[in-house]
Amino acid sequence: MRIRAIQPRSIKFDNAPTALHGLTAPVARAQIYTDKGVRDLVITAGSSGKLYAIDADTGRIFWQKTLATEGSPQRSPTWLCPNGLTATPVLAPGPAGQQAVYVLASDGKLHAFNLVSGEDLIPATKFLPAFAKMWSLNAANGMLYSTTSQGCNGVASGVYGMDLNSPDRKISYFQTGASGSGVWGRAGVAVTSQGLVVFETGDGAWDPSKNQYSDSLIALSGKDLKLANYFTPANRAWITKKDLDMGNISPTVFSFENRELIAASGKEGVIFLLDAQSLGGADHRTPLYRSPQLANDEVNLRGKGFWGAFAAWQDSSGTRWLYAAASGPPAAGVKFSRGYGDTPDGSVMAFRVDQ
């Protein structure tokens, strides 16, 4: 008897990278019934307007699309504003309950394709302003969400929602401030069990009386995107002064015992745990828990601290874990029960959630 190792597969796409952007994060759906049998499909999109469905069993393209775009951006692409497709697609129910892939083209139009066949399910529909810096699509409760940041093509930072169940696919919008306060967590928004849309903002003006919420975690109503609650760290002014944006990471929502919690962070290198029902308490400034310094002792605004998105997992024993991608080394004095050598350039940190 022998055990044969499975060789890893690779595939080269006909996508031209734009500035610092190439392919979006992959999304997967297992056990799809097709005319070629049961398949596991992986979806990714490319910055030059390509969408690919890959057969995970064979490593071959199952179907692909090139998204048509209209209009021209105000300026040539840069590392900050690539003028390309940057929003990770999402899998969600389509018309008549079909399995659909939703993807945003660089001109801000939403496309929906049948997951199995690649067939168009809806006409291209305007969702976001053209050539904005768009982040991951997310779907919940019949709504689609995406976020914008960095003022690309003159588009202010904010959150957009589309009601897929309304006849005209109604669009709602929340602007985070007069300028700045970008929402650029790679995974987009998160949604609580009560349907609140939560996200973090970057540096900018902070004055709740003027609806300005920089370096904060914000919760919006799911349908019309009205402000429901917010949390701002007590040292927000220092975070903004040092350019330690919180908007560079997407929060995550998870259950723990009798509560629903939200984990938030940013370049500063600390983690906040918030009660999804209360966020920062009566004063909007008091978290359930604020960690010690875990990363970015250097107070470096570039490539240090926590970036991207969190992940949460509950193991078979019921223990809840939180995973965080840290850039740069751990902070001085931070020790883990298990490690794999020095990590001067970054690591994935795992934390057990306790009372």
C-alpha positions as CSV (number, residue, x, y, z in Angstrom):
1,M,0.0,0.0,0.0
2,R,1.3,3.5,-0.9
3,I,0.2,7.0,-0.1
4,R,0.8,9.3,-3.1
5,A,1.3,13.0,-2.4
6,I,-1.0,15.3,-4.3
7,Q,1.0,17.8,-6.4
8,P,0.1,21.5,-5.9
9,R,-1.5,23.1,-9.0
10,S,-0.9,26.5,-10.3
11,I,-2.7,28.6,-13.0
12,K,-1.6,31.7,-14.8
13,F,-4.3,34.3,-15.6
14,D,-4.4,36.7,-18.5
15,N,-4.8,39.6,-16.0
16,A,-2.5,42.7,-16.2
17,P,-1.7,44.0,-12.7
18,T,-2.5,47.6,-12.1
19,A,-0.3,49.6,-9.6
20,L,-0.1,47.4,-6.5
21,H,-3.2,45.4,-7.4
22,G,-3.5,42.0,-9.2
23,L,-6.0,39.3,-8.1
24,T,-8.6,39.6,-5.4
25,A,-8.8,37.2,-2.5
26,P,-10.3,33.9,-3.7
27,V,-13.8,32.8,-2.5
28,A,-14.9,29.2,-2.8
29,R,-18.1,27.1,-3.0
30,A,-17.9,23.4,-2.6
31,Q,-20.1,20.6,-4.1
32,I,-21.7,22.5,-7.0
33,Y,-23.8,20.3,-9.3
34,T,-22.8,21.0,-12.9
35,D,-23.3,19.2,-16.2
36,K,-19.7,18.0,-15.7
37,G,-20.4,16.5,-12.3
38,V,-20.0,17.8,-8.8
39,R,-17.4,20.5,-8.7
40,D,-15.7,22.7,-6.1
41,L,-15.3,26.2,-7.6
42,V,-13.0,29.0,-6.7
43,I,-13.8,32.6,-7.8
44,T,-11.2,35.4,-8.1
45,A,-11.2,38.7,-10.0
46,G,-8.4,40.6,-11.6
47,S,-7.6,44.3,-11.5
48,S,-7.9,44.6,-15.3
49,G,-11.6,43.7,-15.2
50,K,-11.4,39.9,-15.4
51,L,-13.5,37.4,-13.4
52,Y,-12.5,33.7,-13.2
53,A,-14.2,30.6,-12.0
54,I,-11.7,27.8,-11.4
55,D,-12.3,24.1,-11.0
56,A,-10.5,23.3,-7.8
57,D,-10.2,19.6,-8.7
58,T,-8.4,20.1,-12.0
59,G,-6.9,23.6,-11.5
60,R,-8.4,24.7,-14.8
61,I,-10.6,27.7,-15.7
62,F,-14.3,26.6,-15.5
63,W,-15.5,29.9,-17.0
64,Q,-14.3,33.5,-17.2
65,K,-15.7,36.9,-18.0
66,T,-14.3,40.3,-19.1
67,L,-16.3,43.1,-17.6
68,A,-17.1,46.0,-19.9
69,T,-16.6,49.5,-18.4
70,E,-17.8,52.9,-19.4
71,G,-16.1,56.3,-18.9
72,S,-12.6,57.3,-18.0
73,P,-11.0,58.2,-14.6
74,Q,-9.8,61.7,-13.8
75,R,-6.2,60.7,-13.5
76,S,-3.7,58.0,-14.5
77,P,-3.5,55.0,-12.1
78,T,-1.3,55.3,-9.1
79,W,-0.4,52.9,-6.2
80,L,-3.1,54.5,-4.2
81,C,-5.8,54.8,-6.9
82,P,-5.4,52.0,-9.4
83,N,-8.6,52.8,-11.4
84,G,-9.1,49.0,-11.6
85,L,-11.2,46.2,-10.2
86,T,-10.2,46.0,-6.5
87,A,-13.4,44.7,-4.7
88,T,-13.4,41.0,-3.8
89,P,-16.5,39.3,-5.3
90,V,-19.1,37.7,-3.1
91,L,-21.3,34.6,-3.5
92,A,-25.0,35.2,-2.6
93,P,-28.5,34.2,-3.8
94,G,-29.4,35.6,-7.2
95,P,-32.7,36.2,-8.9
96,A,-35.2,33.3,-8.4
97,G,-32.8,31.8,-5.9
98,Q,-30.0,31.0,-8.3
99,Q,-26.5,30.7,-7.0
100,A,-24.8,33.9,-8.1
101,V,-21.4,35.6,-8.2
102,Y,-21.6,39.4,-7.6
103,V,-18.7,41.5,-8.8
104,L,-18.0,45.3,-9.0
105,A,-16.4,46.6,-12.2
106,S,-14.1,49.6,-12.0
107,D,-16.8,51.9,-13.4
108,G,-18.9,51.1,-10.3
109,K,-21.4,48.9,-12.0
110,L,-22.6,45.7,-10.3
111,H,-22.6,42.4,-12.3
112,A,-24.2,39.1,-11.3
113,F,-23.3,35.8,-13.0
114,N,-24.7,32.3,-12.5
115,L,-22.1,30.5,-10.5
116,V,-22.4,27.3,-12.5
117,S,-22.6,28.6,-16.1
118,G,-21.3,32.2,-15.9
119,E,-24.5,33.4,-17.5
120,D,-25.5,37.0,-16.8
121,L,-28.3,37.2,-14.3
122,I,-29.0,41.0,-14.2
123,P,-28.1,43.9,-16.4
124,A,-25.0,45.8,-15.2
125,T,-26.4,48.1,-12.5
126,K,-24.8,51.3,-11.1
127,F,-23.8,50.8,-7.5
128,L,-20.7,52.9,-6.6
129,P,-19.2,56.0,-8.2
130,A,-16.9,55.2,-11.1
131,F,-13.2,54.5,-10.5
132,A,-13.5,54.8,-6.7
133,K,-11.2,52.7,-4.5
134,M,-13.7,49.9,-3.8
135,W,-13.2,47.2,-1.3
136,S,-14.7,43.7,-0.7
137,L,-18.3,43.1,-1.4
138,N,-20.3,41.5,1.4
139,A,-23.8,40.1,1.4
140,A,-26.4,39.7,4.3
141,N,-30.1,39.8,4.7
142,G,-30.8,40.6,1.0
143,M,-28.3,43.5,1.0
144,L,-25.0,44.0,-0.7
145,Y,-22.3,46.2,0.8
146,S,-19.0,47.8,-0.3
147,T,-16.8,50.6,1.0
148,T,-14.7,53.4,-0.5
149,S,-11.5,55.2,0.6
150,Q,-8.6,57.4,-0.4
151,G,-10.6,59.9,-2.4
152,C,-9.9,58.2,-5.7
153,N,-11.6,59.9,-8.7
154,G,-13.0,62.4,-6.2
155,V,-15.1,59.9,-4.3
156,A,-15.5,60.5,-0.6
157,S,-14.9,57.7,1.9
158,G,-18.0,55.8,3.0
159,V,-20.2,52.7,2.9
160,Y,-22.7,51.7,0.2
161,G,-25.6,49.3,0.4
162,M,-27.8,47.9,-2.3
163,D,-31.2,46.3,-1.5
164,L,-31.4,43.3,-3.9
165,N,-35.0,42.7,-3.0
166,S,-36.3,46.2,-3.9
167,P,-37.7,46.5,-7.5
168,D,-35.2,49.3,-8.3
169,R,-32.3,47.9,-6.3
170,K,-32.4,50.9,-3.9
171,I,-28.9,52.2,-2.9
172,S,-28.1,53.7,0.5
173,Y,-25.0,55.6,1.4
174,F,-23.1,56.7,4.6
175,Q,-20.3,59.2,4.4
176,T,-17.7,58.9,7.2
177,G,-16.7,62.6,7.3
178,A,-16.0,65.7,5.4
179,S,-12.7,64.3,4.2
180,G,-10.5,61.4,5.0
181,S,-11.8,58.7,7.4
182,G,-11.2,56.1,4.8
183,V,-12.8,52.6,5.1
184,W,-10.0,50.4,3.7
185,G,-10.1,47.2,5.6
186,R,-9.5,44.5,3.0
187,A,-12.5,42.4,3.9
188,G,-15.0,45.3,3.8
189,V,-17.8,45.5,6.4
190,A,-19.0,42.9,8.9
191,V,-22.6,42.3,9.8
192,T,-23.9,41.5,13.3
193,S,-26.7,38.9,14.0
194,Q,-29.0,41.9,14.5
195,G,-28.2,43.2,11.0
196,L,-26.0,46.1,12.0
197,V,-23.2,46.9,9.5
198,V,-19.9,47.5,11.3
199,F,-16.6,48.9,10.0
200,E,-13.6,50.9,11.0
201,T,-12.4,54.3,9.8
202,G,-9.1,55.9,9.2
203,D,-7.5,59.2,10.1
204,G,-9.5,62.5,9.6
205,A,-11.7,64.9,11.5
206,W,-13.6,63.7,14.6
207,D,-16.6,65.6,15.7
208,P,-19.8,63.6,16.3
209,S,-21.9,66.8,16.2
210,K,-20.8,67.2,12.6
211,N,-21.1,63.4,11.7
212,Q,-17.3,63.1,11.6
213,Y,-16.0,59.8,13.0
214,S,-12.3,59.3,12.2
215,D,-10.4,56.3,13.8
216,S,-13.5,54.7,15.1
217,L,-15.7,51.6,14.8
218,I,-19.1,52.5,13.4
219,A,-22.4,50.6,13.4
220,L,-25.1,51.4,10.9
221,S,-28.6,50.1,10.4
222,G,-28.6,47.4,7.7
223,K,-31.1,48.7,5.2
224,D,-30.8,52.5,5.1
225,L,-27.3,52.8,6.6
226,K,-28.2,55.3,9.3
227,L,-25.9,55.7,12.3
228,A,-26.8,53.3,15.1
229,N,-23.8,53.4,17.4
230,Y,-20.0,54.0,17.4
231,F,-16.9,53.4,19.5
232,T,-13.9,55.7,19.5
233,P,-10.7,54.9,21.5
234,A,-9.9,57.2,24.4
235,N,-6.6,58.0,22.7
236,R,-8.1,58.7,19.3
237,A,-6.4,62.1,19.0
238,W,-3.0,60.5,19.4
239,I,-3.9,57.7,16.9
240,T,-4.8,60.3,14.3
241,K,-1.8,62.5,15.1
242,K,0.6,59.5,14.5
243,D,-1.3,58.3,11.4
244,L,-2.1,55.0,12.9
245,D,-5.4,54.5,11.0
246,M,-8.0,52.0,12.3
247,G,-9.5,52.0,8.8
248,N,-6.8,49.6,7.5
249,I,-8.5,46.5,9.1
250,S,-11.9,45.0,8.9
251,P,-13.5,44.0,12.2
252,T,-15.0,40.6,12.9
253,V,-18.1,39.6,14.7
254,F,-18.4,36.4,16.7
255,S,-20.4,34.9,19.6
256,F,-18.9,34.2,22.9
257,E,-20.9,32.6,25.7
258,N,-24.0,34.9,26.1
259,R,-22.6,37.8,24.1
260,E,-21.9,38.8,20.5
261,L,-18.5,40.5,20.3
262,I,-16.7,42.6,17.8
263,A,-12.9,42.6,17.5
264,A,-11.3,45.8,16.2
265,S,-7.8,47.1,15.8
266,G,-5.5,49.1,13.5
267,K,-1.9,50.1,12.9
268,E,-1.5,51.0,16.6
269,G,-1.1,47.3,17.4
270,V,-3.7,46.9,20.2
271,I,-7.0,44.9,20.0
272,F,-10.4,46.0,21.3
273,L,-13.2,43.7,22.1
274,L,-16.6,45.4,22.0
275,D,-20.1,44.3,23.0
276,A,-22.2,44.4,19.7
277,Q,-25.2,45.6,21.7
278,S,-23.4,48.5,23.3
279,L,-20.0,49.1,21.5
280,G,-18.2,51.7,23.7
281,G,-20.8,52.0,26.4
282,A,-22.7,55.2,27.3
283,D,-19.7,57.4,26.5
284,H,-18.8,55.6,23.2
285,R,-15.2,55.4,24.5
286,T,-15.1,52.3,26.9
287,P,-14.5,48.9,25.3
288,L,-15.1,45.6,27.1
289,Y,-11.4,44.9,26.8
290,R,-8.3,46.7,25.5
291,S,-5.2,44.6,25.0
292,P,-1.7,45.6,25.9
293,Q,0.6,46.6,23.1
294,L,0.9,43.6,20.8
295,A,2.7,45.0,17.8
296,N,4.2,48.2,16.5
297,D,6.4,49.4,19.3
298,E,8.0,51.7,16.8
299,V,4.8,53.6,16.3
300,N,5.4,53.3,12.6
301,L,2.6,54.3,10.2
302,R,3.8,52.1,7.4
303,G,3.6,48.3,7.4
304,K,3.4,47.8,11.2
305,G,0.5,46.8,13.5
306,F,-2.6,44.9,12.5
307,W,-3.8,45.0,8.9
308,G,-6.3,43.4,6.6
309,A,-8.9,41.5,8.6
310,F,-9.4,39.3,11.7
311,A,-10.7,35.7,11.7
312,A,-12.5,33.9,14.5
313,W,-13.0,30.2,15.2
314,Q,-14.5,28.0,17.8
315,D,-12.8,24.6,18.2
316,S,-14.5,21.3,19.0
317,S,-14.1,21.9,22.8
318,G,-16.0,25.2,22.5
319,T,-12.9,27.4,22.9
320,R,-13.1,30.6,21.0
321,W,-10.0,31.8,19.1
322,L,-9.2,35.1,17.5
323,Y,-6.5,35.3,14.7
324,A,-4.8,38.5,13.7
325,A,-2.3,39.3,10.9
326,A,0.5,41.4,12.4
327,S,3.0,43.3,10.3
328,G,6.4,43.6,11.9
329,P,7.7,41.8,15.0
330,P,5.6,41.4,18.2
331,A,5.8,44.1,20.8
332,A,8.5,43.8,23.4
333,G,7.5,41.4,26.2
334,V,4.8,39.7,24.2
335,K,5.1,35.9,24.7
336,F,3.0,33.1,23.2
337,S,2.7,29.5,24.5
338,R,3.7,28.2,21.1
339,G,5.9,29.9,18.5
340,Y,7.8,29.1,15.4
341,G,10.9,31.2,15.7
342,D,11.6,34.9,15.3
343,T,9.1,36.9,13.1
344,P,10.7,40.2,12.3
345,D,8.6,40.8,9.3
346,G,5.2,39.7,10.5
347,S,3.1,36.8,11.8
348,V,-0.4,35.4,12.4
349,M,-1.1,35.8,16.1
350,A,-3.7,33.5,17.8
351,F,-5.5,34.6,21.0
352,R,-7.9,32.5,23.2
353,V,-10.9,34.5,24.2
354,D,-11.6,34.2,28.0
355,Q,-13.9,35.9,30.4
